[in-house]
Amino acid sequence: AWVRVSLVGIEILAIEARVVVASVETYLKYAEAIGLTATAA
């Protein structure tokens, strides 16, 4: 039972990590399109 719970927790963490990475990539593309990266860099 504990193994199953830990596996589910790992899967949830992996999904959250993917969501965070995807949102960061989207933000970077959005900022680059506006030109914020040019002013920031």
C-alpha positions in Angstrom: 0.0 0.0 0.0 2.8 2.4 0.9 4.6 1.6 -2.3 1.5 2.5 -4.3 1.0 5.7 -2.4 4.7 6.7 -3.0 4.4 5.9 -6.7 1.3 8.1 -7.0 3.1 10.9 -5.2 6.0 10.6 -7.6 3.7 10.7 -10.6 2.0 13.8 -9.2 5.3 15.5 -8.6 6.4 14.7 -12.2 3.2 16.1 -13.6 3.6 19.3 -11.6 7.2 19.6 -12.7 6.0 19.3 -16.4 3.4 21.9 -15.8 5.9 24.3 -14.2 8.4 23.8 -17.1 5.7 24.3 -19.7 4.5 27.5 -18.0 8.0 28.8 -17.8 8.7 28.1 -21.4 5.4 29.8 -22.4 6.3 32.8 -20.3 9.8 33.1 -21.8 8.3 32.9 -25.4 5.7 35.4 -24.5 8.3 37.8 -22.9 10.6 37.3 -25.9 7.7 38.1 -28.3 7.0 41.4 -26.4 10.7 42.2 -26.1 11.1 42.0 -22.4 14.0 39.7 -22.7 15.8 42.3 -24.8 15.4 45.0 -22.1 16.2 42.5 -19.3 19.3 41.3 -21.0 
